[in-house]
């Protein structure tokens, strides 16, 4: 089938949230029977021949990005001939996500596609799935440990580096701020560290101010407001998730009379991550300057592709694919298909190939 991958196959303890996650995992262990893990060459016990229901678990639905991903899931499931249950929303709660995984397993799913909220906490759910012999594909976030057949994700280090290079070329000197994601997620950590390291190495005349916002729009707005009060001379902003940070950032800048269009005196250069239609509109209006398009459509497509392959017992190894990506082995030993995520500016914002221009 066109668009398939190159086959390349070989035959926080002490915190309330951690306590809730541990409790959910303990509860799950009481009702799941350990079936043993599958061998490297055997088809997973939960999905003989690639047939059976697949559970799809979302991290949240308050972001336009995840709303779009949710809309793509049934379309891509149909195109890949995967039978999915109705998607489940964990509502930004890592402990709820463990419960959601357990519930799907108790319903007898033969595969799971999960977008982890917490890179460490998700291992409790992955362990439950492994005991059931149910393969898992992780989307967007790589787990720190636990068994998954594949991680479908873009290179988040590249996100931070692209944002750094764009701001560094537009803003020669002065203060820039990065509105960070949840540092419990590998995505938040990688984007933050990559941006910070790149600025220090390549653009030493920039001063980086940071807002840890946990993917929360209210937190981003409040902390940005405070930061602008004490630093009205900020020249650039890097938003690690336009889906949750775009609206509050623009509103905060507007309320302070600091929302100037591109080319106007006092314009603050803004780059984002996600590639949602709202970001594209903001680029066209000159409110922000760029975004890195995170492939919501490809996340859904290859999430479905890899879970079906895993249910058949198919294996992959590092190397290039036929959809312009590369499968890499992470330090944990997990394989990750790193999908392309292009930089979008006013020069290419109307490109019909960008998924953000196909959403109705």
FIMARDO-117292 format. One record per residue: residue in one letter; x negated, y negated, z negated of N, C-alpha, C, O in turn. Coordinates in steps of 0.05 Angstrom, whole numbers, plus 5000, padded with zeros to 4 digits. Layout:
<zanus>
AXYZXYZXYZXYZ ...
</zanus>
This chain:
<zanus>
X498350245000500050005000498249755000496349744985 X498949565016497449315018497349174991499449164977 X495049074983494748934958493949104935493649004913 X493649374939492749544918489849494912488449374928 X488949584889486149554882484549764897485649974906 X481949714901480149914911480350144891480150104867 X480650394900481250614882479050644861479650664837 X476550664870474350644852474650814827473650744805 X476051044830476751194807474751414800473451514819 X474351484777472951724767475151894755477051824741 X474452244766476752424758477252374728479052494716 X486748024194485247864176486247904147488047784136 X484848104136485848184110485947944091484347764093 X487847954072488047744051489847524059490247344042 X490847514083492647294091495447404093495847644097 X497547234090500247324092500847464119502147664120 X499747344140500347454166499047734168500247914179 X496547764158495248024159496848234143497048464151 X497948144120499548324104502048424119502748654117 X503348234133505748314148505048504170506448694175 X502748464183501848634205501248914194502049114205 X499848924171499149174159501649324151501849574154 X503649184140506149304132507649424156508749644154 X507649274178508949374202507649624212508949814221 X504949624211503449854221503950094203504250324213 X504050054176504550264158507250384162507650634162 X509250204166511950304171512050464196513450674197 X510650374217510650524242509450794239510450984251 X507350824222505951074219507751284206507251524209 X509751194191511551384177513451514196514351744192 X514051374218516151484236514951594262516451704279 X512351564266511051674291509551924284508251944264 X509752114302508252364298505652354314505752294338 X503452404301500852394316500752624336500952864328 X500452554361500352764382497552804392497152984409 X495652644383492952674393492652504418494552464433 X490152414423489652254447489152434471488552674468 X489452324495489052474519486152494525484552324516 X485352694540482552714549482152534573484052434585 X479652494581479052314603480252404629481052234645 X480352664633481252764659484152874659485052954680 X485452864637488152964636490152734639489652514631 X492452804651494552604653495552544625495852734609 X496152294618497152224592499752384586501452414604 X499952484561502252644554504952494558506952614564 X504852224554507352074555508352014583510651924585 X506852074604507751984630507052174652505552094671 X507952414652507152614672508052514700510452454704 X506152504718506852424746507552134749508452064771 X507151974729507651694732510651624729511351394735 X512251814720515151754717515851674689514351724670 X518251554685519151484659519351194654518251034670 X520651114633521050834627518450704617516850834604 X518250454623515950294614516950054597518849914606 X515850014574516549794557514749554563512349594567 X515849314565514349074571514748874548517048794543 X512648804534512748634510511448374516509048364522 X512948154512511947884517511047764490511947834469 X509147574492508247434467510247224458510647194434 X511447084477513246864470514746784496513946854518 X516846634492518346534516518846234514520646124528 X517346094497517645804495515845654514515945404516 X514245794529512445674549513445734577514145964583 X513445534595514145584623512445794636513345934654 X509945824627508246034639509446314633509646474651 X510046364608511146624601513946664611514846894615 X515446454614518046474626517746564655519346734665 X515746454669515246534697514346824698515346974715 X512546904680511647174679513947364675514247574688 X515747294656518047454650519847484675520947694680 X520147274691521647284715520447464736521747594752 X517747464737516347634757516447934750516248094768 X516648004724516448284716518348464731517448654743 X521048404732522748594746522248604776522548814789 X521448374788520848374816518348544822518448704841 X516248524806513848674811514248964803513049144816 X515849014783516449294776517849434799517249664805 X519649294812521049414835519149464858519249674870 X517349274863515449304886513449524880512449654899 X512849574855510949784848512350044840511050244833 X514950054843516550294836516150384807515650614802 X516450184789516150244761518850184748520149974753 X519750364731522350344717521950214689520950354671 X522649964686522149834661524649794644526849764655 X524249784618526349694600526549394602524849264614 X528649284591528848994589526548884572525849004552 X525248674581522948564566523648484538525948414532 X521648504520521948444492520248204485517948194493 X521348014471519847764463519047784434520747794416 X516447784429515447794401515447524387514847504363 X516247314401516747054389514346944373514746834351 X511946974384509546864372508846974345507346854330 X509847214339509347344313507847604317509047794326 X505247624310503647864314504848104299504748334310 X505948064275507048294261509548394275510148634276 X511148204286513548284301512748444326514148624334 X510448364337509548504361508948804355509448974372 X507748854332507249134324509949284321510149514330 X511849154309514549274306515749324333517049534338 X515449134352516549164379515349404393516749554407 X512749434390511349674402512549924390513150114405 X512749934364513950174350516750234360517450464365 X518350024363521150064372521150184400522750354406 X519450074418519350184445518450474446519550634461 X516550544429515550814428517851004417518151224427 X519350914398521551074387523751104408525351294406 X523850924427525850954449524951144470526451204489 X522451234468521451444486520151334511520051474531 X519151094511517750994535515351164541514151284523 X514651174566512351324576509951154581507751254587 X510350894580508150704584508850434572511250374569 X506850274565507250014554505549804568503149854573 X506749574574505249344583505549124563507849024559 X503449044550503548864527501748624531499448654540 X502748384525501048144524500548084495502147954482 X498148164484497648134456497547844446496547674460 X498647804422498547544409495947514394494747294394 X495047724381492647714364490847944373491648174373 X488347874381486548064393485748284374485248514382 X485748224348485048424328487448584318487448824317 X489648434312491948564300493348764319494548954310 X493048724345494448894364493449184362494849364371 X491149224351490049494349491849684334491949924340 X493449584314495249754300497349864319498050104317 X498349704337500349804356499049984377500350184385 X496649924385495250094404494750374393494950574407 X494150384367493650644354496250804354496151054358 X498450674349501050814349501650934377502551164379 X501050774397501550874424499751104431500651294444 X497251084422495351304428496251564415496051784426 X497251544390498251784376500551914391500952164390 X502151754405504351854421503551944448505152054463 X500951894456500051964483501251774504501451854527 X501951534495503151334514501051134523499850994506 X500451114548498350934558499350644556501750584557 X497450454552498050174549496250014568493850064571 X497449814581496049614596496449344581498649274575 X494149214576494348944563494148734584492548744603 X495848534581495948314600495248054586496147994564 X493547894599492747624590490647624567488847454568 X490947804548489147804525487948074521489348274522 X485248084518483948334513483848404483483148224467 X484548644476484348714447481448754439479748824455 X480948704413478248744404477549034401475249114405 X479549204395479149484393481749624398483849494399 X481649884402484050034409483850124438482250014453 X485550314445485450434472487450304490489850304485 X486450204513488250104534487050214560484650244563 X488850264579488050364605486650144622484750204636 X487549904619486449674633487349414620489549404610 X485649214621486448944614486748784641484948774657 X489048664645489548504669489448214660491148124644 X487448074669486847814657484947664676483447774692 X485047394674483147234688480747184670480847244646 X478547084681476147034666476546784649476346564660 X477046814623477546574607475146414600475346174594 X472746534602470246374600470146174623469345944620 X470946274647470946094670472945864667472445644677 X475145914653477045694648475645464634475845234643 X474245534612472945324597470745184612470344944610 X469245344628467145234644468145054666466944844672 X470345134680471544964701472544704689472244494702 X473744714666474744464653472344284646472544044649 X470244404636467844254628466644114653466043874652 X466344264674465044154698466843934710465743734720 X469443974710471143774722471043514705470643294717 X471343534679471143294662468443164663468142924663 X466343344663463643234664463043074688461442884687 X464243144711463742994736465442734737464742544750 X467742744723469542504723468842304701469142064705 X468042414678467442244655464442264649463542474640 X462942064654460042074652459042064624457042184617 X460441914607459641884579462041814562464041694572 X461941884537464141814519465442064506464342284507 X467742024494469142224479471242374496472742254511 X471142644494473242814506474243004485472843074466 X476743084488477943254468478943514481480043504503 X478443734468479743984477481844064457481344104433 X484344104468486544204451486444504454487244614475 X485544634433484944914434487445094429489445004418 X487145344437489245544431488745674405487245574388 X490045894400489846044375487146184375486546344393 X485446134356482846254355482946544345480846674344 X485346644338485646924332485847084358485747324359 X486246934380486347054407483647024421482446814419 X482747234434480247214449480346994470478346864476 X482746934480483046724500482346454488480846304500 X483446394465482846144452479846114445478645904449 X478746334436475846324429474146284453472246124453 X474646434474472946424498473146154512471146044520 X475546044515475845784528474545564512473145394523 X474845584485473645374468470645384468469345174472 X469545614465466645644464465345584491463245454492 X466645674512465545614539465445314545463545214555 X467645184538467744894542465644754526464144584536 X465444824501463644694482460744734491459144554491 X460044984498457345054506456544914532454344814535 X458444914551457844784577457344484574455544384586 X459044354558458644064554455844014541454443834550 X455244164521452644124507450344164526448344014525 X450544364544448344424562448144244586445944154593 X450444174598450444034623451143744622450343584639 X452743664601453743394599453343284571455243224557 X450843254563450243184535451142904527451242834503 X451842734547452842464540455742464532456842254524 X457042694534459842724525459942814496458342984488 X461742704481462242784453464942934452466942824459 X464743194444467143354443468543344416467443404396 X471143264417472843274393474743504397475643564420 X475543644376477143884379479643884362479743784339 X481743994374484344024360485144314361485944414382 X484944454339485944734338488944734336490044644316 X490344824357493244784358494845044359497345034359 X493545274360494845534358497045584379498845734373 X496845464402498845484423501545364414503645444424 X501445174395503945054384504144764393502344604388 X506344704407506644434418506844214397505644004400 X508344274375508544074354505844014341505243784335 X504344224337501644184325499944024343498443844334 X500044084369498343934388499143634388497343464388 X501743574388502643294389501843144364500742924365 X502243264341501543134315498643084313497742864305 X496943284319494043244316492943064337491042914331 X494043064361493042884381493742594374492042414378 X496042554363496842284354494942184333494041954335 X494342344314492442264292489642214304488342014296 X488742384322486142354334485942094350483841964350 X488042034365487941784381488041534364486941324372 X489241554340489241324322486441244314485741014312 X484841454309482041404300480041394322477841304319 X480941484346479141494369480641394394481141554412 X481341134395482841034418481141014444482240954465 X478541074441476841064465476341334478474441374493 X478141534472477941794485478241764516480041614525 X476541894531476541864560477442114575478042104599 X477542344561478342584574479642784555479142784531 X481442954566482843154551482843414566483443424590 X482143634552482443904563484544044547484144104523 X486744114560488944264547488644564555488644624579 X488344734535487945014541490445164550490245394558 X492745034548495245164557497244954564498544834547 X497544894590499444694598502244764592503944584588 X502845024591505545114585506645004559509044954556 X504844984539505744884512504644614506505744474488 X502544524519501244274512501844044531501443804523 X502744094555503143884574505143674565504443434563 X507543754559509643564551508943404526509143154527 X507943534504507243374481504943184485504842964473 X503043264502500743094507501542844523500842624516 X503142884544504042654559505842474543505642234545 X507542584526509242424509507642264489508242034484 X505642394477503942254458502442024471502341804460 X501342074494499841864509501841634516501141394514 X504241704525506141504533507041334509507241084512 X507441454486508341314462506241104453506940914440 X503741154460501640974452500740784474498840634472 X502240794497501540624519498940704533497640534545 X498240954530495741054541496041244565494141364575 X498541264575498941444598498741274623500741164633 X496341254633495741104657495341294681494141514677 X496241224704495941394727493041404737491441224732 X492541614751489841644764489141404780490741314797 X486841294776485941054790486540794775485240584781 X488340794756488940564740486840524718485640724708 X486340274710484540224689485540354663487940324656 X483840484649484640614624485640894627486441024607 X485741004652486641274656484941474641482441464643 X486241654626484841874612484942114630487042214638 X482542214637482442454655483342694640482342754618 X485242844651486443074638486243314656487043304680 X485243544645485243794659486544004641486343994617 X487944184653489544384638488944664648487344704666 X490244854635490345134643493245234645494845164628 X493845374665496345524669497245524698497645744709 X497545294710498545284738501545304741502545404761 X502945194721505845194722506844964740505344764745 X509244974750510344764768510244484754509744284768 X510644474728510644214714507844084715507643834717 X505744244714503044134717502644034745501443814749 X503544174765503244094793504643824797503543644811 X507043794786508543544788506943314775506843094785 X505743374752504243174737501743094753500842854752 X500543284767498243214785499143034807497842834814 X501343094820502442934842503042654833502742464848 X504042624808504742364797502242204787502441974780 X499942344786497542214776497442204745495742064734 X499142354732499142364703496842534692495542464672 X496342754705493942914698492442954724493342894746 X489943054722488243074745487843344757487343374781 X488043554740487443824750488444034730489043974707 X488744274740489344504723487944754735487244754759 X487544954719486645214729489045394730490245444709 X489645504753492045654757491645944747490246104760 X492946004725492946274713495146434728497446354728 X494446664740496246794759498446954746498247194742 X500646824739502946954726504047184744504847394735 X504147124770505147324789503347574790504347804789 X500747534792498847754793498747904766498248144766 X499047764744499147894718501448104718501048334710 X503748024728506048204729505548434749506048664743 X504548364772504148564793502148774785502749014786 X499848694775497748884769498149014741497149234736 X499748884724500649024700502249264707501849484696 X504149234726505749454735504049664750504449904747 X502249574767500649754783498949934764498850174768 X497649804745495749964728497250144708496250354702 X499650064699501050244681502050494696501950714685 X502850454721503750694736501350874741501551124739 X499050754747496650924752495851064726495051304727 X496050934703495351054678497251284671496351484660 X499751244677501751454671501251704688502051924681 X499851664711499151894728496452014720495652214731 X495051884701492451974692490151884710487951984708 X490651684727488551584744486651404729487451264710 X484151414737482051264723480651064743480751104767 X479450864731478050664747475250614735474650704713 X473550494751470950424741470150144750471450034768 X468150024738467349744745466749714775465649904787 X467449484785466849424813468849244826470849184813 X468449164851470348984864472949124872472949374875 X475048974874477649074882478248964910476748804921 X480549044921481448934947483248694944484548614963 X483548584919485148344915483548124903484447974886 X481048104912479247874906478647854876478247634866 X478548084863477848084834475648284830474748424848 X474748304805472648494798473448624771474148494752 X473248894771473549034746470949044731468849124742 X470948954706468548944690469049114665471249154656 X466849204653466949344627466249154605464149034605 X468049114586467648934564465849064544465449304544 X464648904526462849014505464249244489462849424479 X466849224486468349434471468549694487469349894476 X467849684513468049924530470649924546470950094564 X472449734540474949714555474449594583472749424586 X475949694602475849584629477749344632479949354622 X476849134647478448904651478348824680476148794692 X480648794693480848694720481048394718483148284711 X478948254725478847964723479847834749478447824769 X482347744748483647634771482747344777482047204758 X482847264802481946984808483946784797486346824797 X482746554788484346334778483246074789481345964778 X484345964810483245734824483745474810485645434796 X481845284814482245014805484144864823483844884848 X486044724812488044584827487844284822487944204799 X487444124843487343834841489243714861490743864874 X489243454864491043324884490443414912492143394929 X487943514917487243604944488643854952489243894976 X489144034933490344294941492944354926493844584926 X494044164912496444214895498844304911500644434899 X498944254937501244334953500844594967502444674984 X498644734961498044994974500245194968500945254945 X501445294989503745474986502945744975504745894966 X500445804974499546064962499446054932499246264919 X499545824920499445804891502145884880504245784889 X502246054860504746154850506545934838508945954839 X505245724828506745494817508445354837510245204830 X507845394863509345274885511545454896512945384914 X511645694885513645884894515945924874518046044881 X515745804851517745834830520145644837519745414842 X522545754837524845604843525845444818527845304820 
</zanus>
